[in-house]
């Protein structure tokens, strides 16, 4: 075998054991609602359960029409957001919205 052949990596579309998920599906299916609720109660970082109480508090929000503008920002600020990947302008808008909402509360 030549060096070139040794360094060749072959891929296939067929699933292999290494590509299959490592989730223990039997354990997941056997988990009861009570166990899930107990896990949620123990973990402060977990998303809330979407129960009737949650939906009663929820409010529908219409998406706002965005306005195209030209804005000058420091190069390092732009680089930071661009490095976060696609959707960086939306993330910049989210940061500005959070600032605006905080300023409104004061």
Phi, psi and omega in degrees: 000133181278165179300320182298316179294323181295326182273357180283131178252128179253141179236151179227152176280345181291135180293140175239168180303322182291337180268346180285149179296159181259012180289135176276090186296327177299316180294320179297313181295331182277351181290131181271164177299322179297320179294320179296315180297322178294319178297319179297317181295328181281336187251109182290344182268355184283150177294151181291154174290138182270078181257184182300323180296318180297314181292330178293327180276339185293150176229141180282138179232127176285135177294139181279146174287125180280153180244129178282128178224170171249129183225144178258126177230158177298143182304322182291330176293313179298316179300317180302310182290322178298324180292344178281355174099191182303144181088014184296328179293323176296320178294322177298318178298321180297319178296316179296320178297317179299318177298314181299314182294323177294317179296324179294325181289335183283000000 
